[in-house]
Amino acid sequence: MLAFLERLRQRAEQAVLVVAHEETLRVCVAYFRGLSDEDMLSVKIDNCELLAFDLSNPGL
C-alpha cells in the first residue's frame, strides 16, 4: 500500500480518484491520520463515502 501511495505522489495530476474496498481505504486513512494498526481497526468507512487526502502532506 505504501508503494502505491508513493506512486500516486509522483504523478503530475492535481487530483486522482481511487476506488477501493473498505480494508484498503482503512489503511489510507491510518496512513494519512498517523493511526496505529490497532486504532486503524476501529475506522469505519461508509459505502460510497468520499474521502480526500493531500498526498503532499501525509499525517506521519
N, C-alpha and C positions, 0 to 999 in steps of 0.2 A: 504494500500500500504506500509506503513512504517513497519508493521509487516512482510510482505513478504520480504522486503529488509533485515530486521534483520535476518530472517530465512536463506536467502542466505548468509549473512555474517558469519553465524555459520557453514556453510558447509565446508568440508575439501578440496573440489576440488579447483584448482587454477583458473579455468575458468568455467563459466556457461553461457549457451545460453538461452536467454529469448526472446520469440516471442510474440508480443502483438500488439494491436491496437494503433493508434496514441495518443489517450487520456491517456492511461496507460503509454506509453513511455514519454509523456509530463510531467507527474508527476515525473518520474525518473529523467529526465533532470533537472527539477526545484529543486529537492532534492539535486542532486549532484553539481549543479551550485549555489545553495543558492538563487534561484529566488523567488520573492514574488508570491502570487497567481495571481496577476494582470499581472505581467511580464510573467508568465507561459503561459498565454493565447495567447501570440504572438509567442510562439515557434512553428516552423513548422518542421515536420519530413517527409521526402520524402518516398514514397513507396519503400520498400526493403532497406531502408537506414540502415547502420550498425553503431551502437554506442557502445563505450566501456567505462566502468566505473570501477573505483577501489573501491571495497567495503570496503577496509581497510582505506580509506581516503575520506569520504564524504565531499562535499564542504560546510558543515554547519559551 
